[in-house]
Amino acid sequence: MLTTPQVMAMFQGTIVTIQLTVVAIIAGIMLGVVLALGRISKSRFLNSITWFYVWVFRGTPLLMQLFIIVYAIPLFTLDVFGAPVRLPLLVAAAVAYSLNSAAYLAEIFRAGIQSIDKGQMEASKALGMSYYQAMFKIIIPQAYRRLIPPVGNELIMLLKDTSLVASIGLFDLLRTVNQMSNATGRWYYYIYAAVVYLFLTSIVQLGFERIEKRYSIYD
């Protein structure tokens, strides 16, 4: 059985997990939209820059990106400026997860936008709309229904991947139960953590399934 202090510690760890997930998905969506528009832009410069960003963040491990922000950047700033620049662990983790999530969401958004018939853009331009007016008023409103399932999957993956912050000493849910297990020699604390993760991911899954069913009636 869990004692009251252990329950509170797990609760605090769960809050950290949720905070990281929420911040990362919101920031990832905002940056992902910008990256997606750059990926489909006719500007060779924007297309190249956004392609490179997506290529780097999708092609390297999230844990390595986390280590770069937490450990490598302070060492780099120490070499260059003579003083290390360190972000608080929670902020550094949020930045790493946001940047990583944006790369995956950008590809999801790009695919969703490009799935809309090109005639929609041509018709919008014929009505006198600019590219960005047509994109935000015509194309994206039609595409977002198709984005609901993959965005939900990305959110679930992001929620589970927050467990990696245990490696940098941030007391999320996993590190909290790991400390409890090490201190007591009990194995079942991990089961409690697994139940919490399953509960959170199930809420996300059910929520997105309802959203998908709600908007599918308009198809």
Buried (B, 14 or more C-beta within 10 A) or exposed (E): EEEEEBEEBBEBBBEBBBBBBBBBBEBBBEBBBBBBBBBBBEEEEBBEBBBEBBEEBEEEEBBEBBBBBBEEBBEEBEEEEEEEEBBEBBEBBBBBBBBBBBBBBBBBBBBBBEEBEEEBBEEBEEEEBEBEEBBBEBBBEBBBBBBBBBBBBBBBEBBBBBBBBBEBEBBBBBBBBBBBBEEEEEEEBBEBBEEBBEEBBEEBBEEBEEBBEEEEEEE
